[in-house]
Structures are given as structure tokens and as C-alpha cells.
Amino acid sequence: MSSGSGTGGSRERVLARVRRALADVPAGERPQDVRVERGYLRVHGDRSTEETVGLLAENLADYRAVVHRTDPAGLEGLLVRLLAERGAQSVLVPPGLPPHWLASADPVRVHDREASTTRQLDAVDSVVTGCAVAIAETGTIVLDGGPDQGRRRITLVPDHHICVVRVPDQVVGSVPQALERLDPRRPLTWISGPSATSDIELDRVEGVHGPRTLEVVLVEGPED
């Protein structure tokens, strides 16, 4: 394929036009050299840790996520109960999920494999993951493909997602605070409630672009 065809060729043509447009702009005034003013509020209001976690739980529920609160000692039992209530026969497990989280759970473990097809992932009843950060002001959970979260697709295809958030370590008040913790080079997935979309008549449909059911477990307190 020649360099002037295909996606690569289009990209090079666009970049060449940008370079020509910037050719007569002094170096210190080029976009990459301009300092971005960041005097905006990083968080709205002065909240305690308890109030921040409470706001997170409130906004998660507002987005129709199901919120549970427990401590490290009760996490395993809670996960077992949630999977049993769902009737899950199989659960997808990221490679770095702490083994004790599901040590006594009955469902068959399905491991996160690159070779898994969409059809195979769709046949899994539930997926359990950790998270990178949770944002209180927006009720948003962010995944970054870490060891306890796995590939992005494993949380987009199965119909039931249980996400564990460590409190207070993984909870921030605002989006700017979250961005400070996240690596933009990683595959970031921002989740605000279960998958939902509406047509022109505003009829809400859930489960089109991700799980119909999102359960968030807030684990409060240090692990043993």
C-alpha cells in the first residue's frame, strides 16, 4: 500500500497541513507551548470523607446502580450472596482479582482470555472486578484495565457487573481529582450506572451498550 492511501496516508496529510499552518508561528506561541490556565474549582464544596462517600452512593443509586456497603471481612460473603441472588452459574474473573473475594462462591470461574469470543463472553452470567477510581460528584466508576479489572470488553458484554470500590482510597470528590490519578495512555472506561439509551420518543432501553445490572460494593476500612 502506498503512503498516500488508507488511514495512515490520511493521517499524514492532516499532520502535514497542521505543520504548514504553524510554520510561521513563533515557537513560544504554538499550541503545544501555550500554558493552559487551570484556575477552575477542583471540587465543589468542602466535604468530609464520610460525606464524599455518601454522595458517591447517592449518585450511583440515582443512575440506577445497586449500591452495597460492607467491610473487608464481609466482602466475600456479600459477593457470594449477590451471585446467588442473581442465579449466576458462571462468573468472569480478571487475572488480578484477589482470590479470597470469590473463594467460597459456587459459580464456575471464567478467566479473562484474549481468545474469548463475544459469544462466549455473552454466555457468562456475571463479572466481578475492582476499579481504578470512583467519582462522588458524578456517580462515576472508572476502570483502567488494571489486573483486578481485566480487558474492557469483559465489563461491556456480560449482563451483570459487580464492581468493588475500596473506601476511602479509591474515592475522590470530582472529575479533576480523578484525572490526576489516571493515566491517559491506559484504556479508560467511565461508567455511570448500567448501560442505558433512549430513542427519539425517550423510551429508555437498558443493556444495549453494556450490562443491564451494575452493582457497586463499597468496601470501607483497611484490609486485614
LINHUHU-V277042 format. One record per run of one state. SS is the DSSP state (2 for helix, 1 for strand, 0 for the rest). FROM is the first residue (numbers start at 1). TO is the last residue. Records with the same first field share a line. If there is no record, write none. Layout:
SS = FROM-TO ; FROM-TO
This chain:
0 = 1-5 ; 23-26 ; 30-30 ; 34-48 ; 63-65 ; 71-71 ; 87-89 ; 94-98 ; 103-107 ; 112-117 ; 123-125 ; 130-132 ; 136-139 ; 144-151 ; 156-159 ; 168-170 ; 173-174 ; 182-188 ; 192-195 ; 199-203 ; 207-212 ; 221-224
2 = 6-22 ; 27-29 ; 31-33 ; 49-62 ; 72-86 ; 99-102 ; 118-122 ; 152-155 ; 175-181
1 = 66-70 ; 90-93 ; 108-111 ; 126-129 ; 133-135 ; 140-143 ; 160-167 ; 171-172 ; 189-191 ; 196-198 ; 204-206 ; 213-220
